[in-house]
Amino acid sequence: MGKGCYASALVLLLGGCGGSGDSSGGDSGDSGTTPARLVMDVQSVASKCNVKEKMAGADVIIHRQDGHILGTYKSDGQGHVDIPWTSEASHLTVAAKEFRNGQSTWSIRTDLAAKAGDYGIYAFTDENLNSQCDCSDVNFDLSEIEAVYSDYQLYGNNSFLDSHSNNSSLRLCKQDDKFAPVNMVLVPSQSGVTAYAASIEINTLDLSQAVPISSSEFEGTHHEGTPLNVDVNTNDYSLRSYSETEFGRQNWVEWPTKEVQLFPAIFDRNLVYASQWIALGANEAGYINYSAITRRAVTDPSKSLSLNLPLNENQMLDETTRLITTINNGGSANYDYSFNNAHMQAMQITIGQDGYANWAISASLKGSIPDLDLPIHLQTAFDGITIPMMSLYVWGYEGMTGLYDFRAELSKSSRSTGNIRSAKFDNYNYEAITIFAN
């Protein structure tokens, strides 16, 4: 794996915060003996709408099991890749530049123990494409709704709206030539109080003037929240909910009183997740955080929903400390995150800095990260990094049986023309160690 000053800085961050120890694991790769093909398509995508372009010239690198480069390829003029996958092939890397937040960054993505087949669509964000989106700044007149619901917080399309803080507009972009409904939720600031929601169609309204939001939009029993009893295995957590819709994920709400309310008459596919964040340590070089998420689909609001967080911060930190130290010393590095095996399928380590390069390496929960080679132009993309960041996370979906099932579903989902993901992606578990350098 490529190393340098950024890896050394990460080891300094870990010093004094984590443990050490030995663990072993085997490479889960199966290179096979029958020549086959690996296919994919590569696209640039806008961040504000569904504008996309086929990307020519993306780097595709095939590695041997020891990490050395077996072959390098480029996506063709149509963004298509169709290359041989021989018995020597073991790992796959795809790399292209992304443009986010006003800066260009190499996005390098490696799948260890890859297999031949269809890898679906690899999408790389290019915010320059946002100029092709049909967007409008829509202002809302909140005077009446704020007077009637003065003890509530108003969320509109996942954003907090409040005219008193001069925050009464939303940047809305059309998808397939129309605006999605504006979903609004009135969240009570006190416990035991009913929440309200409305879905407002704006395509027929005059958006050149402020759109009045009337309290009548929230009247009727089907606009009232249905309380959901949520059980979490710790006291240190936050709760959020959202809905899967034909317009993608909508109706994001954070519940400050930890009393979730859903609106099944308006949104028929709802998900709730608990999250946790813990500061694990800091020194003059930087700081380390732990985070975790457990998400479940709500099939019956009348039944309690169990959201048990992983709570493996110490094991995660110990294994990540040992892994990064081994990587910095050179050669392949064994790792073992199989203590998460009950609900997880994969791990990923990401290292880099925006404006230079970010390298994400994903693999099974237990195995070995070889000393991966990259072409010179990708190696030099890390030159000049001064404030590195590393995250290592493990994740999984309870609707899937393992790493290759996950990769197959991800490929299938990337080629889907709909906005609602398969229910296999609903029940999700995640935890991460993130390291920031000063």
C-alpha positions as CSV (number, residue, x, y, z in Angstrom):
1,M,0.0,0.0,0.0
2,G,1.3,3.4,-0.9
3,K,2.8,5.2,2.2
4,G,4.6,8.4,3.1
5,C,4.3,11.3,5.4
6,Y,0.5,10.9,5.6
7,A,0.8,7.4,7.1
8,S,3.4,8.5,9.6
9,A,1.2,11.3,10.7
10,L,-1.6,8.9,11.3
11,V,0.6,6.7,13.5
12,L,1.4,9.7,15.6
13,L,-2.3,10.4,16.0
14,L,-2.8,6.8,17.3
15,G,0.1,6.9,19.7
16,G,-1.0,6.9,23.3
17,C,-4.6,6.3,22.4
18,G,-4.9,2.7,21.4
19,G,-3.6,-0.7,22.3
20,S,-1.5,-3.3,20.5
21,G,-1.6,-7.0,19.9
22,D,-1.3,-9.8,17.4
23,S,-4.0,-11.1,15.2
24,S,-4.0,-13.1,12.0
25,G,-6.2,-13.7,9.0
26,G,-6.1,-15.0,5.5
27,D,-6.7,-13.4,2.2
28,S,-10.3,-14.1,1.2
29,G,-9.5,-13.8,-2.5
30,D,-10.3,-16.6,-5.1
31,S,-8.5,-15.8,-8.3
32,G,-10.0,-18.8,-10.1
33,T,-8.6,-20.5,-13.1
34,T,-11.0,-19.8,-15.9
35,P,-10.4,-16.6,-17.9
36,A,-13.4,-14.3,-17.6
37,R,-14.3,-10.7,-18.1
38,L,-14.8,-7.7,-15.8
39,V,-17.2,-5.0,-17.0
40,M,-18.4,-1.7,-15.6
41,D,-19.4,1.8,-16.7
42,V,-18.0,5.0,-15.4
43,Q,-19.9,8.3,-15.1
44,S,-19.5,11.8,-13.8
45,V,-22.6,12.9,-11.9
46,A,-23.9,16.3,-10.6
47,S,-24.4,16.7,-6.9
48,K,-27.7,18.7,-7.1
49,C,-29.7,16.8,-9.7
50,N,-29.6,13.7,-11.8
51,V,-27.4,15.1,-14.7
52,K,-24.7,12.6,-15.6
53,E,-22.1,12.1,-18.3
54,K,-20.2,9.1,-19.5
55,M,-16.6,9.4,-18.4
56,A,-13.7,8.5,-20.7
57,G,-10.2,7.9,-19.5
58,A,-10.9,6.7,-15.9
59,D,-8.1,4.5,-14.6
60,V,-8.8,0.8,-14.1
61,I,-5.9,-1.2,-12.4
62,I,-5.8,-4.9,-11.9
63,H,-3.5,-6.2,-9.1
64,R,-2.0,-9.5,-8.5
65,Q,-2.6,-11.1,-5.1
66,D,0.6,-9.5,-3.7
67,G,-0.6,-6.0,-4.8
68,H,1.7,-5.6,-7.8
69,I,0.1,-4.3,-10.9
70,L,-1.0,-6.9,-13.4
71,G,-2.5,-4.5,-16.0
72,T,-3.8,-1.0,-16.4
73,Y,-6.7,0.1,-18.6
74,K,-8.9,3.2,-19.3
75,S,-12.6,3.5,-19.7
76,D,-13.5,4.1,-23.4
77,G,-15.2,7.1,-25.0
78,Q,-18.6,5.8,-23.7
79,G,-17.3,5.3,-20.2
80,H,-17.4,1.5,-20.7
81,V,-14.9,-1.0,-19.4
82,D,-14.7,-4.6,-20.6
83,I,-11.4,-6.3,-19.7
84,P,-10.0,-9.8,-19.2
85,W,-9.9,-11.2,-15.6
86,T,-7.2,-13.9,-15.7
87,S,-6.2,-16.4,-13.1
88,E,-3.5,-14.0,-11.8
89,A,-6.0,-11.2,-11.2
90,S,-7.0,-10.6,-7.5
91,H,-7.7,-6.9,-6.7
92,L,-9.4,-4.1,-8.6
93,T,-8.7,-0.3,-8.4
94,V,-10.7,2.4,-10.2
95,A,-9.6,6.0,-10.1
96,A,-10.8,9.3,-11.5
97,K,-10.9,12.9,-10.4
98,E,-13.8,14.4,-8.6
99,F,-14.7,18.1,-8.2
100,R,-16.3,19.0,-4.9
101,N,-16.4,22.1,-2.8
102,G,-14.3,24.0,-5.4
103,Q,-11.4,21.6,-5.5
104,S,-10.3,18.7,-7.6
105,T,-9.4,15.5,-5.8
106,W,-8.4,12.0,-7.0
107,S,-10.9,9.4,-5.9
108,I,-9.1,6.0,-5.8
109,R,-11.3,3.0,-5.0
110,T,-9.9,-0.5,-4.4
111,D,-11.8,-3.7,-3.9
112,L,-9.6,-6.5,-2.5
113,A,-10.4,-10.1,-3.5
114,A,-12.4,-8.9,-6.5
115,K,-14.0,-11.3,-8.9
116,A,-15.0,-11.2,-12.6
117,G,-18.4,-10.0,-13.5
118,D,-20.5,-6.8,-13.7
119,Y,-19.4,-4.1,-11.3
120,G,-22.2,-1.8,-12.3
121,I,-21.8,1.9,-12.6
122,Y,-18.9,3.7,-10.9
123,A,-20.1,7.3,-10.2
124,F,-17.7,10.2,-9.6
125,T,-19.1,13.6,-8.4
126,D,-18.4,16.6,-10.6
127,E,-20.0,19.7,-9.3
128,N,-19.3,21.5,-12.5
129,L,-22.3,19.6,-13.9
130,N,-24.5,21.4,-11.5
131,S,-24.6,24.3,-14.0
132,Q,-26.8,22.0,-16.1
133,C,-29.3,21.5,-13.3
134,D,-32.6,23.4,-13.3
135,C,-32.6,24.9,-9.8
136,S,-34.5,27.7,-8.1
137,D,-34.2,29.4,-4.7
138,V,-37.7,29.2,-3.4
139,N,-38.7,31.5,-0.6
140,F,-41.4,30.6,1.9
141,D,-43.7,32.9,4.0
142,L,-43.6,31.3,7.4
143,S,-45.4,34.0,9.4
144,E,-48.7,32.1,9.9
145,I,-47.2,28.7,10.6
146,E,-44.7,30.1,13.1
147,A,-47.5,32.0,14.9
148,V,-49.7,28.9,15.3
149,Y,-46.8,26.4,16.0
150,S,-44.5,28.7,18.0
151,D,-43.2,25.8,20.2
152,Y,-42.1,23.7,17.2
153,Q,-39.2,23.5,14.9
154,L,-40.0,23.4,11.2
155,Y,-38.1,21.1,8.8
156,G,-38.4,21.6,5.1
157,N,-36.7,19.1,2.8
158,N,-34.3,18.0,5.5
159,S,-33.4,21.6,6.4
160,F,-34.3,23.7,9.4
161,L,-36.5,26.7,8.5
162,D,-36.9,29.7,10.7
163,S,-37.7,33.2,9.5
164,H,-36.3,34.8,12.7
165,S,-32.9,33.6,11.7
166,N,-33.4,34.7,8.1
167,N,-33.6,31.0,7.0
168,S,-36.8,30.8,5.1
169,S,-35.7,29.6,1.6
170,L,-34.7,26.3,0.0
171,R,-32.6,25.6,-3.0
172,L,-34.7,23.2,-5.1
173,C,-33.6,21.4,-8.2
174,K,-35.8,19.6,-10.7
175,Q,-35.4,15.8,-11.3
176,D,-36.7,14.6,-14.6
177,D,-38.1,18.1,-15.4
178,K,-40.2,18.5,-12.2
179,F,-39.7,19.5,-8.6
180,A,-40.2,16.9,-5.9
181,P,-42.8,17.7,-3.3
182,V,-41.5,19.9,-0.5
183,N,-41.8,17.7,2.7
184,M,-42.3,19.7,5.9
185,V,-42.4,18.4,9.4
186,L,-43.3,20.3,12.6
187,V,-41.1,18.8,15.4
188,P,-42.2,19.6,19.0
189,S,-39.5,21.0,21.3
190,Q,-41.2,19.3,24.3
191,S,-41.9,15.7,25.1
192,G,-45.3,14.1,24.8
193,V,-46.5,16.5,22.1
194,T,-47.8,15.5,18.6
195,A,-45.7,16.2,15.5
196,Y,-47.2,17.2,12.2
197,A,-46.2,16.7,8.6
198,A,-47.3,17.8,5.1
199,S,-46.1,17.2,1.6
200,I,-46.6,20.3,-0.5
201,E,-46.7,20.2,-4.3
202,I,-45.0,23.3,-5.8
203,N,-44.8,22.6,-9.5
204,T,-48.1,24.6,-10.2
205,L,-47.2,27.5,-7.8
206,D,-45.7,30.9,-8.7
207,L,-42.2,30.6,-7.4
208,S,-41.3,34.2,-8.2
209,Q,-42.8,35.2,-4.9
210,A,-42.8,33.8,-1.4
211,V,-44.9,30.7,-1.0
212,P,-47.1,30.9,2.0
213,I,-47.1,27.9,4.3
214,S,-50.5,27.7,6.0
215,S,-51.3,25.8,9.2
216,S,-54.2,24.3,7.3
217,E,-51.6,22.2,5.3
218,F,-51.0,20.2,8.6
219,E,-54.7,19.7,9.6
220,G,-56.3,16.3,9.7
221,T,-55.5,13.0,11.4
222,H,-53.3,11.7,8.6
223,H,-51.0,14.7,9.1
224,E,-50.5,13.8,12.8
225,G,-47.4,11.8,13.9
226,T,-47.7,8.2,15.0
227,P,-45.5,7.7,18.1
228,L,-42.9,4.9,17.7
229,N,-41.4,3.2,20.7
230,V,-37.6,2.8,20.2
231,D,-35.3,0.7,22.4
232,V,-31.6,1.6,22.3
233,N,-28.9,-0.2,24.3
234,T,-27.2,2.9,25.5
235,N,-28.1,6.3,26.9
236,D,-25.7,8.2,24.6
237,Y,-27.3,8.4,21.2
238,S,-29.3,10.4,18.7
239,L,-32.4,9.4,16.7
240,R,-33.3,10.4,13.2
241,S,-35.9,9.1,10.7
242,Y,-36.4,9.4,6.9
243,S,-38.6,8.0,4.2
244,E,-37.8,6.2,0.9
245,T,-39.8,7.8,-1.9
246,E,-39.8,7.9,-5.7
247,F,-37.8,11.1,-5.3
248,G,-35.1,9.4,-3.2
249,R,-34.6,9.7,0.5
250,Q,-36.9,12.4,1.9
251,N,-38.4,13.7,5.2
252,W,-35.1,13.6,7.2
253,V,-35.9,14.6,10.8
254,E,-33.8,14.6,14.0
255,W,-35.8,14.0,17.1
256,P,-34.3,16.1,20.0
257,T,-36.6,14.6,22.6
258,K,-35.7,11.0,21.3
259,E,-39.4,10.5,20.7
260,V,-39.8,9.4,17.1
261,Q,-43.1,10.0,15.3
262,L,-43.8,8.7,11.8
263,F,-46.4,9.7,9.2
264,P,-47.5,6.4,7.5
265,A,-50.4,8.1,5.8
266,I,-48.0,10.4,3.9
267,F,-44.8,8.3,3.7
268,D,-45.3,4.5,3.4
269,R,-41.7,3.4,3.7
270,N,-40.0,4.7,6.8
271,L,-36.6,4.0,8.4
272,V,-35.2,5.1,11.8
273,Y,-31.6,5.0,12.9
274,A,-29.8,5.5,16.2
275,S,-26.3,7.1,16.0
276,Q,-23.5,7.5,18.5
277,W,-20.3,9.7,18.5
278,I,-17.5,9.4,21.0
279,A,-14.2,11.4,21.2
280,L,-11.5,8.8,21.9
281,G,-8.4,11.0,22.3
282,A,-6.3,13.9,21.1
283,N,-2.8,15.2,21.1
284,E,-0.8,17.9,19.4
285,A,-0.9,16.0,16.1
286,G,-4.7,15.5,15.9
287,Y,-7.6,13.7,17.3
288,I,-9.6,10.4,17.0
289,N,-13.3,9.8,17.0
290,Y,-15.6,6.8,17.1
291,S,-19.0,6.7,15.5
292,A,-21.7,4.1,15.1
293,I,-25.1,3.7,13.4
294,T,-27.9,1.1,13.5
295,R,-30.8,1.6,11.1
296,R,-34.0,-0.4,10.8
297,A,-37.1,-0.2,8.5
298,V,-40.4,0.3,10.4
299,T,-42.9,-2.4,9.3
300,D,-45.4,-1.9,12.1
301,P,-45.4,1.5,14.0
302,S,-47.5,-0.2,16.8
303,K,-44.5,-2.4,17.7
304,S,-41.3,-1.4,19.5
305,L,-38.3,-1.0,17.3
306,S,-34.9,-2.3,18.6
307,L,-31.9,-0.3,17.6
308,N,-28.9,-1.9,19.3
309,L,-25.7,0.0,18.6
310,P,-22.5,-2.1,18.1
311,L,-20.6,-0.4,21.1
312,N,-17.2,-1.8,20.0
313,E,-15.2,1.4,20.3
314,N,-12.3,-0.2,22.2
315,Q,-12.0,-3.2,19.9
316,M,-12.2,-1.0,16.9
317,L,-9.5,1.4,18.2
318,D,-7.2,-1.4,19.2
319,E,-7.4,-3.2,15.8
320,T,-7.1,0.0,13.9
321,T,-4.1,1.1,15.9
322,R,-2.4,-2.2,15.2
323,L,-3.3,-2.2,11.5
324,I,-2.1,1.3,10.7
325,T,1.2,0.7,12.6
326,T,1.8,-2.4,10.5
327,I,1.0,-0.7,7.2
328,N,3.4,2.1,8.0
329,N,6.2,-0.5,8.6
330,G,5.8,-1.8,5.1
331,G,4.5,-5.0,3.5
332,S,1.1,-6.6,3.8
333,A,-0.9,-6.2,6.9
334,N,-3.3,-8.8,8.4
335,Y,-6.4,-7.5,10.1
336,D,-9.4,-8.9,12.0
337,Y,-12.7,-7.1,12.4
338,S,-14.6,-10.3,12.6
339,F,-15.9,-9.5,16.1
340,N,-18.5,-7.6,14.1
341,N,-19.4,-10.8,12.1
342,A,-23.0,-11.1,13.3
343,H,-24.2,-8.0,11.5
344,M,-21.4,-6.8,9.2
345,Q,-20.1,-7.9,5.8
346,A,-17.1,-5.6,5.0
347,M,-14.5,-3.1,6.1
348,Q,-13.1,-0.1,4.4
349,I,-10.1,2.0,5.1
350,T,-9.9,5.5,3.5
351,I,-6.9,7.8,3.7
352,G,-6.0,11.1,2.1
353,Q,-6.9,14.8,2.0
354,D,-9.4,16.7,-0.1
355,G,-7.6,18.6,-2.9
356,Y,-5.1,15.9,-3.3
357,A,-6.3,12.3,-3.2
358,N,-8.5,10.0,-1.2
359,W,-7.9,6.2,-1.4
360,A,-10.6,3.8,-0.2
361,I,-9.8,0.1,0.2
362,S,-12.6,-2.2,0.9
363,A,-12.4,-5.9,1.8
364,S,-13.9,-8.6,4.0
365,L,-14.0,-8.3,7.8
366,K,-10.9,-10.5,8.2
367,G,-7.9,-10.8,5.8
368,S,-4.8,-9.1,4.6
369,I,-4.1,-5.7,2.9
370,P,-1.2,-6.2,0.5
371,D,1.4,-3.6,-0.3
372,L,-0.7,-2.3,-3.2
373,D,1.1,-0.6,-6.1
374,L,-0.4,2.4,-8.0
375,P,0.7,4.0,-11.3
376,I,3.1,6.9,-10.8
377,H,0.5,9.6,-11.5
378,L,-1.7,8.3,-8.7
379,Q,1.2,8.0,-6.3
380,T,2.2,11.6,-6.9
381,A,-1.3,12.7,-6.2
382,F,-0.5,12.2,-2.5
383,D,2.5,14.6,-2.7
384,G,2.0,17.7,-0.7
385,I,-0.6,16.3,1.8
386,T,-0.3,18.2,5.1
387,I,-3.5,17.5,6.9
388,P,-4.3,13.8,6.4
389,M,-7.5,12.1,7.4
390,M,-8.1,8.4,7.8
391,S,-11.3,6.6,8.5
392,L,-11.8,2.9,9.0
393,Y,-15.3,1.6,9.1
394,V,-17.1,-1.7,9.1
395,W,-20.6,-2.1,7.8
396,G,-23.2,-4.5,6.8
397,Y,-26.8,-5.1,5.8
398,E,-29.0,-7.7,7.5
399,G,-30.7,-8.5,4.1
400,M,-27.4,-9.8,2.7
401,T,-25.3,-12.9,3.3
402,G,-21.7,-11.8,2.8
403,L,-19.3,-9.5,1.0
404,Y,-20.0,-10.8,-2.5
405,D,-23.7,-10.7,-2.0
406,F,-23.3,-7.0,-1.0
407,R,-21.1,-6.2,-4.0
408,A,-23.6,-7.9,-6.4
409,E,-26.5,-5.9,-4.9
410,L,-24.5,-2.7,-5.1
411,S,-23.8,-3.4,-8.7
412,K,-27.5,-4.1,-9.4
413,S,-28.6,-1.0,-7.5
414,S,-26.2,1.2,-9.5
415,R,-27.8,0.2,-12.7
416,S,-31.4,0.6,-11.4
417,T,-33.4,3.5,-13.0
418,G,-35.6,3.9,-9.9
419,N,-34.8,6.0,-6.8
420,I,-36.0,3.5,-4.2
421,R,-33.3,1.0,-3.2
422,S,-34.0,-2.7,-2.6
423,A,-35.3,-3.5,0.9
424,K,-32.1,-5.6,1.3
425,F,-30.4,-2.2,2.0
426,D,-32.8,-1.2,4.8
427,N,-31.4,-2.8,7.9
428,Y,-27.9,-1.4,8.3
429,N,-25.1,-1.5,10.8
430,Y,-22.0,0.6,10.8
431,E,-19.1,1.7,13.1
432,A,-16.0,3.7,12.4
433,I,-12.8,5.1,13.7
434,T,-11.9,8.4,12.2
435,I,-8.5,10.1,12.6
436,F,-7.8,13.8,11.8
437,A,-4.4,15.4,11.7
438,N,-4.0,19.1,12.8
